[in-house]
Amino acid sequence: MGFAAIAVSTTGTALAQSVSVTLNGTPLNLSPAPQERAGRIFVPLRGIFEQLGASVVYQNGIINAQGNGRAVSLHIGSTQATVNGQPQNLDVAPFVVGASTYVPLRFVSQALGAGVNYDAANKIVALSNGGAPAVPAPPSTMHLHLGAIRPARDASVPARRPTIEAQFDGGRADPNTLKITLDDLDITTSTSRSPSGFVFSPPSDLQSMRHTVRVTGNDASGAPFEARWSFTSGTSGVQTTLAGVFPADGTLVRSQFTVGGHTLPGAVVVVQVGAAGNASTVAGAVGSILGLGGGVNVRNEVTASPDGSFSTVIAVNAPPGTSLQMVVNATDPGTKSAARPVARTLTVR
């Protein structure tokens, strides 16, 4: 993956390498170094955009950045771009030099809500967050982003096998399109996915290091989204367990039924139930897609009592004969260790 970059107008014959860039007054150490073309200063996109709160995906000559409630798309060699789905014109096109990709600074920074000021005398490009009004998104477009997550962003957790979970804000996802990676390893098929989020319980120990979770997919309207966060895992070997989970696999249930069982005292238990439709290839699997068929999707979160017992009432608006998938996860409140998930296939009677 190359690096992309941004540009601002310059005057005179100053070399781009002598230009410095600051963000909210803090100098940025950019690599590769800035370049000048057609009277513009270009600097590495990824280093700046991520500090502006945006994530970037570069593939097949297309640059997609999302952050601060905005979505920006550019094409290598083209002066046509979009901001929140609205067409925009660039006065200079993104280009590639070696393994690095560059785009014009002023346009991209302002599109993501940053103010841009160029001090020609001192050769300083000053960026500031919140310097430009947001470009309104078309009413038909949903821009999903991460809401509640486990482990928290930039958190350090003791567990070697922490629960990894995210809920979506700003709309609902198409669970069929979700792709989840952990340190660039695809964990999608081991993850329970639903329109409202996903949950993953590592089947083996993670290294004690910083990890990055990335999720891509489409929202319910078909608009693409991408989000990520990082955390650091520890060395704790505390094992969280789930036992005696009911209803049993294959049970006929009413449209309202109780889910219960036992785990560690004080553990956070998440129960997900979704309509399985006719997708027999995923029915009953922990890495299931919840919310197919009639679109039924329920997520309940409860805390286990001091003796480790838990129960919660699930209410589904589904007709008799609907096949349901249920996945139960539990997380130790101290170490954040994940229990091995329990999956059930149920049918509404």
Contacts in CASP RR format, 6 or more apart in sequence:
PFRMAT RR
TARGET T0000
AUTHOR 0000-0000-0000
METHOD contacts of the structure
MODEL  1
MGFAAIAVSTTGTALAQSVSVTLNGTPLNLSPAPQERAGRIFVPLRGIFE
QLGASVVYQNGIINAQGNGRAVSLHIGSTQATVNGQPQNLDVAPFVVGAS
TYVPLRFVSQALGAGVNYDAANKIVALSNGGAPAVPAPPSTMHLHLGAIR
PARDASVPARRPTIEAQFDGGRADPNTLKITLDDLDITTSTSRSPSGFVF
SPPSDLQSMRHTVRVTGNDASGAPFEARWSFTSGTSGVQTTLAGVFPADG
TLVRSQFTVGGHTLPGAVVVVQVGAAGNASTVAGAVGSILGLGGGVNVRN
EVTASPDGSFSTVIAVNAPPGTSLQMVVNATDPGTKSAARPVARTLTVR
1 58 0 8 1.000
2 58 0 8 1.000
2 99 0 8 1.000
2 100 0 8 1.000
2 101 0 8 1.000
3 32 0 8 1.000
3 44 0 8 1.000
3 45 0 8 1.000
3 46 0 8 1.000
3 47 0 8 1.000
3 99 0 8 1.000
3 100 0 8 1.000
3 101 0 8 1.000
4 44 0 8 1.000
4 45 0 8 1.000
4 46 0 8 1.000
4 49 0 8 1.000
4 56 0 8 1.000
4 58 0 8 1.000
4 63 0 8 1.000
4 74 0 8 1.000
4 94 0 8 1.000
4 101 0 8 1.000
4 102 0 8 1.000
4 103 0 8 1.000
5 34 0 8 1.000
5 35 0 8 1.000
5 42 0 8 1.000
5 43 0 8 1.000
5 44 0 8 1.000
5 45 0 8 1.000
5 48 0 8 1.000
5 100 0 8 1.000
5 101 0 8 1.000
5 102 0 8 1.000
5 103 0 8 1.000
5 105 0 8 1.000
6 42 0 8 1.000
6 43 0 8 1.000
6 45 0 8 1.000
6 48 0 8 1.000
6 102 0 8 1.000
6 103 0 8 1.000
6 104 0 8 1.000
6 105 0 8 1.000
6 106 0 8 1.000
6 107 0 8 1.000
6 108 0 8 1.000
6 109 0 8 1.000
7 37 0 8 1.000
7 40 0 8 1.000
7 41 0 8 1.000
7 42 0 8 1.000
7 43 0 8 1.000
7 92 0 8 1.000
7 102 0 8 1.000
7 103 0 8 1.000
7 104 0 8 1.000
7 105 0 8 1.000
7 106 0 8 1.000
7 107 0 8 1.000
8 40 0 8 1.000
8 41 0 8 1.000
8 104 0 8 1.000
8 105 0 8 1.000
8 106 0 8 1.000
8 116 0 8 1.000
8 118 0 8 1.000
8 125 0 8 1.000
9 39 0 8 1.000
9 40 0 8 1.000
9 106 0 8 1.000
9 118 0 8 1.000
10 16 0 8 1.000
10 19 0 8 1.000
10 36 0 8 1.000
10 39 0 8 1.000
10 40 0 8 1.000
10 41 0 8 1.000
10 118 0 8 1.000
10 120 0 8 1.000
11 39 0 8 1.000
11 120 0 8 1.000
12 120 0 8 1.000
14 36 0 8 1.000
14 120 0 8 1.000
14 123 0 8 1.000
15 36 0 8 1.000
16 33 0 8 1.000
16 34 0 8 1.000
16 35 0 8 1.000
16 36 0 8 1.000
16 41 0 8 1.000
16 42 0 8 1.000
17 33 0 8 1.000
17 34 0 8 1.000
18 123 0 8 1.000
19 34 0 8 1.000
19 36 0 8 1.000
19 41 0 8 1.000
19 123 0 8 1.000
19 124 0 8 1.000
19 125 0 8 1.000
20 27 0 8 1.000
20 28 0 8 1.000
20 123 0 8 1.000
20 124 0 8 1.000
20 125 0 8 1.000
21 27 0 8 1.000
21 28 0 8 1.000
21 30 0 8 1.000
21 34 0 8 1.000
21 43 0 8 1.000
21 48 0 8 1.000
21 124 0 8 1.000
21 125 0 8 1.000
21 126 0 8 1.000
21 127 0 8 1.000
22 28 0 8 1.000
22 124 0 8 1.000
22 125 0 8 1.000
22 126 0 8 1.000
22 127 0 8 1.000
23 48 0 8 1.000
23 51 0 8 1.000
23 52 0 8 1.000
23 114 0 8 1.000
23 127 0 8 1.000
23 128 0 8 1.000
23 129 0 8 1.000
24 127 0 8 1.000
24 128 0 8 1.000
24 129 0 8 1.000
25 126 0 8 1.000
25 128 0 8 1.000
28 43 0 8 1.000
28 47 0 8 1.000
28 48 0 8 1.000
28 51 0 8 1.000
30 43 0 8 1.000
30 44 0 8 1.000
30 47 0 8 1.000
30 48 0 8 1.000
31 44 0 8 1.000
32 44 0 8 1.000
32 100 0 8 1.000
34 41 0 8 1.000
34 42 0 8 1.000
34 43 0 8 1.000
35 41 0 8 1.000
35 42 0 8 1.000
35 43 0 8 1.000
35 97 0 8 1.000
35 102 0 8 1.000
36 42 0 8 1.000
37 92 0 8 1.000
37 95 0 8 1.000
37 102 0 8 1.000
38 92 0 8 1.000
40 92 0 8 1.000
40 104 0 8 1.000
40 105 0 8 1.000
41 105 0 8 1.000
41 118 0 8 1.000
41 125 0 8 1.000
42 102 0 8 1.000
42 103 0 8 1.000
42 104 0 8 1.000
42 105 0 8 1.000
43 102 0 8 1.000
43 105 0 8 1.000
43 125 0 8 1.000
44 100 0 8 1.000
44 102 0 8 1.000
45 56 0 8 1.000
45 63 0 8 1.000
45 65 0 8 1.000
45 101 0 8 1.000
45 102 0 8 1.000
45 103 0 8 1.000
45 108 0 8 1.000
46 56 0 8 1.000
48 105 0 8 1.000
48 109 0 8 1.000
48 127 0 8 1.000
49 55 0 8 1.000
49 56 0 8 1.000
49 65 0 8 1.000
49 108 0 8 1.000
49 112 0 8 1.000
50 56 0 8 1.000
52 67 0 8 1.000
52 68 0 8 1.000
52 109 0 8 1.000
52 112 0 8 1.000
52 113 0 8 1.000
52 114 0 8 1.000
52 127 0 8 1.000
52 129 0 8 1.000
53 67 0 8 1.000
53 68 0 8 1.000
53 112 0 8 1.000
54 65 0 8 1.000
54 66 0 8 1.000
54 67 0 8 1.000
54 68 0 8 1.000
54 70 0 8 1.000
54 72 0 8 1.000
54 112 0 8 1.000
55 65 0 8 1.000
55 66 0 8 1.000
55 67 0 8 1.000
55 226 0 8 1.000
55 227 0 8 1.000
55 228 0 8 1.000
56 63 0 8 1.000
56 64 0 8 1.000
56 65 0 8 1.000
57 63 0 8 1.000
57 64 0 8 1.000
57 65 0 8 1.000
57 216 0 8 1.000
57 226 0 8 1.000
58 64 0 8 1.000
58 101 0 8 1.000
61 75 0 8 1.000
61 76 0 8 1.000
61 101 0 8 1.000
62 73 0 8 1.000
62 74 0 8 1.000
62 75 0 8 1.000
62 76 0 8 1.000
63 72 0 8 1.000
63 73 0 8 1.000
63 74 0 8 1.000
63 75 0 8 1.000
63 76 0 8 1.000
63 94 0 8 1.000
63 101 0 8 1.000
63 103 0 8 1.000
64 71 0 8 1.000
64 72 0 8 1.000
64 73 0 8 1.000
64 224 0 8 1.000
64 226 0 8 1.000
65 71 0 8 1.000
65 72 0 8 1.000
65 73 0 8 1.000
65 108 0 8 1.000
65 112 0 8 1.000
66 72 0 8 1.000
66 143 0 8 1.000
66 145 0 8 1.000
66 225 0 8 1.000
66 226 0 8 1.000
66 227 0 8 1.000
67 112 0 8 1.000
67 145 0 8 1.000
68 112 0 8 1.000
68 113 0 8 1.000
68 130 0 8 1.000
68 134 0 8 1.000
69 134 0 8 1.000
69 137 0 8 1.000
69 143 0 8 1.000
69 145 0 8 1.000
70 83 0 8 1.000
70 84 0 8 1.000
70 111 0 8 1.000
70 112 0 8 1.000
70 113 0 8 1.000
70 134 0 8 1.000
70 135 0 8 1.000
70 143 0 8 1.000
71 82 0 8 1.000
71 83 0 8 1.000
71 84 0 8 1.000
71 85 0 8 1.000
71 137 0 8 1.000
71 143 0 8 1.000
71 223 0 8 1.000
71 225 0 8 1.000
72 81 0 8 1.000
72 82 0 8 1.000
72 83 0 8 1.000
72 108 0 8 1.000
72 111 0 8 1.000
72 112 0 8 1.000
73 81 0 8 1.000
73 82 0 8 1.000
73 85 0 8 1.000
74 81 0 8 1.000
74 90 0 8 1.000
74 94 0 8 1.000
74 103 0 8 1.000
74 108 0 8 1.000
75 81 0 8 1.000
75 94 0 8 1.000
76 93 0 8 1.000
76 94 0 8 1.000
76 95 0 8 1.000
76 96 0 8 1.000
76 101 0 8 1.000
77 93 0 8 1.000
77 94 0 8 1.000
77 95 0 8 1.000
78 90 0 8 1.000
78 93 0 8 1.000
78 94 0 8 1.000
79 89 0 8 1.000
79 90 0 8 1.000
79 91 0 8 1.000
79 92 0 8 1.000
79 93 0 8 1.000
80 87 0 8 1.000
80 88 0 8 1.000
80 89 0 8 1.000
80 90 0 8 1.000
81 87 0 8 1.000
81 88 0 8 1.000
81 89 0 8 1.000
81 90 0 8 1.000
81 107 0 8 1.000
81 111 0 8 1.000
82 88 0 8 1.000
83 111 0 8 1.000
83 135 0 8 1.000
84 135 0 8 1.000
84 136 0 8 1.000
84 137 0 8 1.000
84 138 0 8 1.000
84 141 0 8 1.000
84 143 0 8 1.000
85 137 0 8 1.000
85 138 0 8 1.000
85 141 0 8 1.000
86 135 0 8 1.000
86 138 0 8 1.000
88 107 0 8 1.000
88 111 0 8 1.000
90 104 0 8 1.000
90 107 0 8 1.000
91 104 0 8 1.000
92 104 0 8 1.000
94 101 0 8 1.000
94 102 0 8 1.000
94 103 0 8 1.000
94 104 0 8 1.000
95 101 0 8 1.000
95 102 0 8 1.000
96 102 0 8 1.000
105 116 0 8 1.000
105 125 0 8 1.000
106 116 0 8 1.000
109 115 0 8 1.000
109 116 0 8 1.000
109 127 0 8 1.000
110 116 0 8 1.000
110 131 0 8 1.000
110 132 0 8 1.000
111 132 0 8 1.000
111 135 0 8 1.000
113 129 0 8 1.000
113 130 0 8 1.000
113 131 0 8 1.000
113 132 0 8 1.000
113 133 0 8 1.000
113 134 0 8 1.000
114 127 0 8 1.000
114 128 0 8 1.000
114 129 0 8 1.000
114 130 0 8 1.000
114 131 0 8 1.000
114 132 0 8 1.000
115 127 0 8 1.000
115 128 0 8 1.000
115 129 0 8 1.000
115 130 0 8 1.000
115 131 0 8 1.000
115 132 0 8 1.000
116 125 0 8 1.000
116 126 0 8 1.000
116 127 0 8 1.000
117 125 0 8 1.000
117 126 0 8 1.000
117 128 0 8 1.000
118 124 0 8 1.000
118 125 0 8 1.000
118 126 0 8 1.000
119 125 0 8 1.000
119 126 0 8 1.000
137 143 0 8 1.000
140 221 0 8 1.000
141 221 0 8 1.000
141 223 0 8 1.000
142 170 0 8 1.000
142 171 0 8 1.000
142 172 0 8 1.000
142 219 0 8 1.000
142 220 0 8 1.000
142 221 0 8 1.000
142 223 0 8 1.000
143 170 0 8 1.000
143 219 0 8 1.000
143 223 0 8 1.000
143 225 0 8 1.000
144 168 0 8 1.000
144 169 0 8 1.000
144 170 0 8 1.000
144 171 0 8 1.000
144 172 0 8 1.000
144 173 0 8 1.000
144 219 0 8 1.000
144 225 0 8 1.000
144 227 0 8 1.000
145 168 0 8 1.000
145 169 0 8 1.000
145 170 0 8 1.000
145 225 0 8 1.000
145 227 0 8 1.000
146 166 0 8 1.000
146 167 0 8 1.000
146 168 0 8 1.000
146 169 0 8 1.000
146 215 0 8 1.000
146 227 0 8 1.000
146 229 0 8 1.000
147 166 0 8 1.000
147 167 0 8 1.000
147 168 0 8 1.000
147 169 0 8 1.000
148 165 0 8 1.000
148 166 0 8 1.000
148 167 0 8 1.000
149 165 0 8 1.000
149 166 0 8 1.000
149 167 0 8 1.000
149 229 0 8 1.000
150 162 0 8 1.000
150 163 0 8 1.000
150 164 0 8 1.000
150 165 0 8 1.000
150 166 0 8 1.000
150 331 0 8 1.000
150 336 0 8 1.000
151 157 0 8 1.000
151 162 0 8 1.000
151 163 0 8 1.000
151 164 0 8 1.000
151 231 0 8 1.000
151 233 0 8 1.000
151 336 0 8 1.000
152 231 0 8 1.000
153 229 0 8 1.000
153 230 0 8 1.000
153 231 0 8 1.000
154 229 0 8 1.000
154 230 0 8 1.000
154 231 0 8 1.000
155 231 0 8 1.000
155 232 0 8 1.000
156 231 0 8 1.000
156 232 0 8 1.000
156 234 0 8 1.000
157 231 0 8 1.000
157 232 0 8 1.000
157 233 0 8 1.000
157 234 0 8 1.000
157 335 0 8 1.000
157 336 0 8 1.000
158 234 0 8 1.000
158 235 0 8 1.000
158 236 0 8 1.000
158 238 0 8 1.000
158 334 0 8 1.000
158 335 0 8 1.000
158 336 0 8 1.000
158 337 0 8 1.000
159 233 0 8 1.000
159 234 0 8 1.000
159 236 0 8 1.000
159 237 0 8 1.000
159 238 0 8 1.000
159 332 0 8 1.000
159 335 0 8 1.000
159 336 0 8 1.000
159 337 0 8 1.000
159 338 0 8 1.000
160 205 0 8 1.000
160 206 0 8 1.000
160 208 0 8 1.000
160 233 0 8 1.000
160 234 0 8 1.000
160 235 0 8 1.000
160 236 0 8 1.000
160 237 0 8 1.000
160 337 0 8 1.000
161 201 0 8 1.000
161 202 0 8 1.000
161 203 0 8 1.000
161 204 0 8 1.000
161 205 0 8 1.000
161 206 0 8 1.000
161 237 0 8 1.000
161 337 0 8 1.000
161 338 0 8 1.000
162 202 0 8 1.000
162 206 0 8 1.000
162 231 0 8 1.000
162 233 0 8 1.000
162 331 0 8 1.000
162 335 0 8 1.000
162 336 0 8 1.000
162 337 0 8 1.000
162 338 0 8 1.000
163 199 0 8 1.000
163 200 0 8 1.000
163 201 0 8 1.000
163 329 0 8 1.000
163 331 0 8 1.000
163 336 0 8 1.000
163 337 0 8 1.000
163 338 0 8 1.000
164 182 0 8 1.000
164 199 0 8 1.000
164 200 0 8 1.000
164 201 0 8 1.000
164 202 0 8 1.000
164 213 0 8 1.000
164 338 0 8 1.000
165 197 0 8 1.000
165 198 0 8 1.000
165 199 0 8 1.000
165 200 0 8 1.000
165 270 0 8 1.000
165 329 0 8 1.000
166 197 0 8 1.000
166 198 0 8 1.000
166 213 0 8 1.000
166 215 0 8 1.000
166 227 0 8 1.000
166 229 0 8 1.000
167 196 0 8 1.000
167 197 0 8 1.000
167 299 0 8 1.000
168 195 0 8 1.000
168 196 0 8 1.000
168 197 0 8 1.000
171 219 0 8 1.000
171 220 0 8 1.000
172 195 0 8 1.000
172 196 0 8 1.000
172 219 0 8 1.000
172 220 0 8 1.000
173 193 0 8 1.000
173 194 0 8 1.000
173 195 0 8 1.000
173 196 0 8 1.000
173 197 0 8 1.000
173 217 0 8 1.000
173 218 0 8 1.000
173 219 0 8 1.000
173 220 0 8 1.000
173 225 0 8 1.000
174 195 0 8 1.000
174 217 0 8 1.000
174 218 0 8 1.000
174 219 0 8 1.000
174 220 0 8 1.000
174 222 0 8 1.000
175 193 0 8 1.000
175 194 0 8 1.000
175 195 0 8 1.000
175 197 0 8 1.000
175 289 0 8 1.000
175 290 0 8 1.000
175 291 0 8 1.000
175 292 0 8 1.000
176 289 0 8 1.000
176 292 0 8 1.000
177 217 0 8 1.000
177 218 0 8 1.000
177 222 0 8 1.000
178 188 0 8 1.000
178 191 0 8 1.000
178 193 0 8 1.000
178 198 0 8 1.000
178 215 0 8 1.000
178 216 0 8 1.000
178 217 0 8 1.000
179 186 0 8 1.000
179 188 0 8 1.000
179 215 0 8 1.000
179 216 0 8 1.000
179 217 0 8 1.000
180 186 0 8 1.000
180 187 0 8 1.000
180 188 0 8 1.000
180 191 0 8 1.000
180 193 0 8 1.000
180 198 0 8 1.000
180 200 0 8 1.000
180 213 0 8 1.000
180 214 0 8 1.000
180 215 0 8 1.000
181 187 0 8 1.000
181 188 0 8 1.000
181 213 0 8 1.000
181 214 0 8 1.000
181 215 0 8 1.000
182 200 0 8 1.000
182 202 0 8 1.000
182 211 0 8 1.000
182 212 0 8 1.000
182 213 0 8 1.000
183 211 0 8 1.000
183 212 0 8 1.000
184 212 0 8 1.000
184 214 0 8 1.000
187 200 0 8 1.000
189 287 0 8 1.000
190 200 0 8 1.000
190 203 0 8 1.000
190 286 0 8 1.000
190 287 0 8 1.000
191 198 0 8 1.000
191 199 0 8 1.000
191 200 0 8 1.000
191 287 0 8 1.000
192 198 0 8 1.000
192 199 0 8 1.000
192 200 0 8 1.000
192 272 0 8 1.000
192 286 0 8 1.000
192 287 0 8 1.000
192 288 0 8 1.000
192 290 0 8 1.000
192 327 0 8 1.000
192 329 0 8 1.000
192 341 0 8 1.000
193 287 0 8 1.000
193 288 0 8 1.000
193 289 0 8 1.000
193 290 0 8 1.000
194 272 0 8 1.000
194 274 0 8 1.000
194 289 0 8 1.000
194 290 0 8 1.000
194 291 0 8 1.000
194 297 0 8 1.000
194 299 0 8 1.000
195 220 0 8 1.000
195 290 0 8 1.000
195 291 0 8 1.000
195 295 0 8 1.000
195 297 0 8 1.000
196 297 0 8 1.000
196 299 0 8 1.000
197 299 0 8 1.000
198 215 0 8 1.000
199 270 0 8 1.000
199 272 0 8 1.000
199 327 0 8 1.000
199 329 0 8 1.000
199 341 0 8 1.000
201 286 0 8 1.000
201 329 0 8 1.000
201 338 0 8 1.000
201 339 0 8 1.000
201 340 0 8 1.000
201 341 0 8 1.000
202 338 0 8 1.000
203 340 0 8 1.000
205 237 0 8 1.000
206 233 0 8 1.000
206 234 0 8 1.000
207 233 0 8 1.000
208 232 0 8 1.000
208 233 0 8 1.000
208 234 0 8 1.000
208 235 0 8 1.000
209 232 0 8 1.000
209 233 0 8 1.000
210 230 0 8 1.000
210 231 0 8 1.000
210 232 0 8 1.000
211 230 0 8 1.000
211 231 0 8 1.000
211 232 0 8 1.000
211 233 0 8 1.000
212 228 0 8 1.000
212 229 0 8 1.000
212 230 0 8 1.000
213 228 0 8 1.000
213 229 0 8 1.000
213 230 0 8 1.000
213 231 0 8 1.000
214 226 0 8 1.000
214 227 0 8 1.000
214 228 0 8 1.000
215 226 0 8 1.000
215 227 0 8 1.000
215 228 0 8 1.000
216 224 0 8 1.000
216 225 0 8 1.000
216 226 0 8 1.000
217 224 0 8 1.000
217 225 0 8 1.000
217 226 0 8 1.000
218 224 0 8 1.000
218 225 0 8 1.000
219 225 0 8 1.000
236 335 0 8 1.000
236 337 0 8 1.000
237 335 0 8 1.000
237 337 0 8 1.000
238 332 0 8 1.000
238 334 0 8 1.000
238 335 0 8 1.000
238 337 0 8 1.000
239 337 0 8 1.000
239 339 0 8 1.000
240 263 0 8 1.000
240 264 0 8 1.000
240 267 0 8 1.000
240 330 0 8 1.000
240 331 0 8 1.000
240 332 0 8 1.000
240 335 0 8 1.000
240 337 0 8 1.000
240 338 0 8 1.000
240 339 0 8 1.000
241 263 0 8 1.000
241 264 0 8 1.000
241 330 0 8 1.000
241 339 0 8 1.000
241 340 0 8 1.000
242 261 0 8 1.000
242 262 0 8 1.000
242 263 0 8 1.000
242 328 0 8 1.000
242 330 0 8 1.000
242 339 0 8 1.000
242 340 0 8 1.000
242 341 0 8 1.000
242 342 0 8 1.000
243 261 0 8 1.000
243 262 0 8 1.000
243 263 0 8 1.000
244 260 0 8 1.000
244 261 0 8 1.000
244 262 0 8 1.000
245 259 0 8 1.000
245 260 0 8 1.000
245 261 0 8 1.000
245 328 0 8 1.000
245 342 0 8 1.000
245 344 0 8 1.000
246 258 0 8 1.000
246 259 0 8 1.000
246 260 0 8 1.000
246 261 0 8 1.000
247 253 0 8 1.000
247 257 0 8 1.000
247 259 0 8 1.000
247 326 0 8 1.000
247 344 0 8 1.000
247 346 0 8 1.000
248 344 0 8 1.000
249 284 0 8 1.000
249 343 0 8 1.000
249 344 0 8 1.000
249 345 0 8 1.000
249 346 0 8 1.000
250 344 0 8 1.000
250 345 0 8 1.000
250 346 0 8 1.000
250 347 0 8 1.000
251 344 0 8 1.000
251 346 0 8 1.000
251 347 0 8 1.000
252 346 0 8 1.000
252 347 0 8 1.000
252 348 0 8 1.000
252 349 0 8 1.000
253 324 0 8 1.000
253 346 0 8 1.000
253 347 0 8 1.000
253 348 0 8 1.000
253 349 0 8 1.000
254 348 0 8 1.000
254 349 0 8 1.000
255 315 0 8 1.000
255 316 0 8 1.000
255 317 0 8 1.000
255 318 0 8 1.000
255 348 0 8 1.000
256 313 0 8 1.000
256 314 0 8 1.000
256 315 0 8 1.000
256 316 0 8 1.000
257 313 0 8 1.000
257 314 0 8 1.000
257 346 0 8 1.000
258 311 0 8 1.000
258 312 0 8 1.000
258 313 0 8 1.000
258 314 0 8 1.000
259 271 0 8 1.000
259 273 0 8 1.000
259 300 0 8 1.000
259 311 0 8 1.000
259 312 0 8 1.000
259 313 0 8 1.000
259 314 0 8 1.000
259 326 0 8 1.000
259 328 0 8 1.000
260 309 0 8 1.000
260 310 0 8 1.000
260 311 0 8 1.000
260 312 0 8 1.000
261 309 0 8 1.000
261 310 0 8 1.000
261 311 0 8 1.000
262 304 0 8 1.000
262 308 0 8 1.000
262 309 0 8 1.000
262 310 0 8 1.000
263 269 0 8 1.000
263 304 0 8 1.000
263 308 0 8 1.000
263 310 0 8 1.000
263 330 0 8 1.000
263 339 0 8 1.000
264 304 0 8 1.000
264 308 0 8 1.000
264 330 0 8 1.000
264 332 0 8 1.000
265 304 0 8 1.000
265 305 0 8 1.000
265 306 0 8 1.000
265 307 0 8 1.000
265 308 0 8 1.000
266 303 0 8 1.000
266 304 0 8 1.000
266 305 0 8 1.000
266 306 0 8 1.000
266 308 0 8 1.000
266 333 0 8 1.000
267 303 0 8 1.000
267 304 0 8 1.000
267 308 0 8 1.000
267 310 0 8 1.000
267 330 0 8 1.000
267 331 0 8 1.000
267 332 0 8 1.000
267 333 0 8 1.000
267 339 0 8 1.000
268 301 0 8 1.000
268 302 0 8 1.000
268 303 0 8 1.000
268 304 0 8 1.000
268 330 0 8 1.000
268 331 0 8 1.000
268 333 0 8 1.000
269 301 0 8 1.000
269 302 0 8 1.000
269 303 0 8 1.000
269 304 0 8 1.000
269 310 0 8 1.000
269 312 0 8 1.000
269 328 0 8 1.000
269 329 0 8 1.000
269 330 0 8 1.000
269 331 0 8 1.000
270 299 0 8 1.000
270 300 0 8 1.000
270 301 0 8 1.000
270 328 0 8 1.000
270 329 0 8 1.000
270 330 0 8 1.000
270 331 0 8 1.000
271 298 0 8 1.000
271 299 0 8 1.000
271 300 0 8 1.000
271 301 0 8 1.000
271 302 0 8 1.000
271 312 0 8 1.000
271 314 0 8 1.000
271 326 0 8 1.000
271 327 0 8 1.000
271 328 0 8 1.000
272 290 0 8 1.000
272 297 0 8 1.000
272 298 0 8 1.000
272 299 0 8 1.000
272 326 0 8 1.000
272 327 0 8 1.000
272 328 0 8 1.000
272 329 0 8 1.000
273 290 0 8 1.000
273 296 0 8 1.000
273 297 0 8 1.000
273 298 0 8 1.000
273 314 0 8 1.000
273 316 0 8 1.000
273 324 0 8 1.000
273 325 0 8 1.000
273 326 0 8 1.000
273 346 0 8 1.000
274 290 0 8 1.000
274 291 0 8 1.000
274 292 0 8 1.000
274 295 0 8 1.000
274 296 0 8 1.000
274 297 0 8 1.000
274 298 0 8 1.000
274 316 0 8 1.000
274 324 0 8 1.000
274 325 0 8 1.000
274 326 0 8 1.000
275 290 0 8 1.000
275 291 0 8 1.000
275 292 0 8 1.000
275 293 0 8 1.000
275 294 0 8 1.000
275 295 0 8 1.000
275 296 0 8 1.000
275 297 0 8 1.000
275 316 0 8 1.000
275 318 0 8 1.000
275 322 0 8 1.000
275 323 0 8 1.000
275 324 0 8 1.000
275 325 0 8 1.000
276 282 0 8 1.000
276 283 0 8 1.000
276 284 0 8 1.000
276 288 0 8 1.000
276 290 0 8 1.000
276 291 0 8 1.000
276 292 0 8 1.000
276 293 0 8 1.000
276 323 0 8 1.000
276 324 0 8 1.000
276 325 0 8 1.000
276 345 0 8 1.000
277 292 0 8 1.000
277 293 0 8 1.000
277 294 0 8 1.000
277 322 0 8 1.000
277 323 0 8 1.000
278 293 0 8 1.000
279 289 0 8 1.000
279 292 0 8 1.000
282 288 0 8 1.000
282 289 0 8 1.000
282 325 0 8 1.000
283 323 0 8 1.000
283 325 0 8 1.000
283 345 0 8 1.000
284 325 0 8 1.000
284 343 0 8 1.000
284 344 0 8 1.000
284 345 0 8 1.000
285 343 0 8 1.000
286 327 0 8 1.000
286 341 0 8 1.000
286 343 0 8 1.000
287 327 0 8 1.000
287 343 0 8 1.000
288 325 0 8 1.000
288 327 0 8 1.000
288 343 0 8 1.000
290 297 0 8 1.000
290 325 0 8 1.000
290 327 0 8 1.000
291 297 0 8 1.000
294 318 0 8 1.000
294 322 0 8 1.000
296 316 0 8 1.000
296 317 0 8 1.000
296 318 0 8 1.000
296 322 0 8 1.000
296 324 0 8 1.000
298 314 0 8 1.000
298 315 0 8 1.000
298 316 0 8 1.000
300 312 0 8 1.000
300 313 0 8 1.000
300 314 0 8 1.000
302 310 0 8 1.000
302 311 0 8 1.000
302 312 0 8 1.000
303 310 0 8 1.000
303 333 0 8 1.000
304 310 0 8 1.000
304 330 0 8 1.000
314 326 0 8 1.000
316 322 0 8 1.000
316 324 0 8 1.000
316 348 0 8 1.000
318 324 0 8 1.000
318 348 0 8 1.000
319 348 0 8 1.000
320 348 0 8 1.000
320 349 0 8 1.000
321 347 0 8 1.000
321 348 0 8 1.000
321 349 0 8 1.000
322 347 0 8 1.000
322 348 0 8 1.000
323 345 0 8 1.000
323 346 0 8 1.000
323 347 0 8 1.000
324 345 0 8 1.000
324 346 0 8 1.000
324 347 0 8 1.000
324 348 0 8 1.000
325 343 0 8 1.000
325 344 0 8 1.000
325 345 0 8 1.000
325 346 0 8 1.000
326 343 0 8 1.000
326 344 0 8 1.000
326 345 0 8 1.000
326 346 0 8 1.000
327 341 0 8 1.000
327 342 0 8 1.000
327 343 0 8 1.000
327 344 0 8 1.000
328 341 0 8 1.000
328 342 0 8 1.000
328 343 0 8 1.000
328 344 0 8 1.000
329 338 0 8 1.000
329 339 0 8 1.000
329 341 0 8 1.000
330 338 0 8 1.000
330 339 0 8 1.000
331 337 0 8 1.000
331 338 0 8 1.000
331 339 0 8 1.000
END
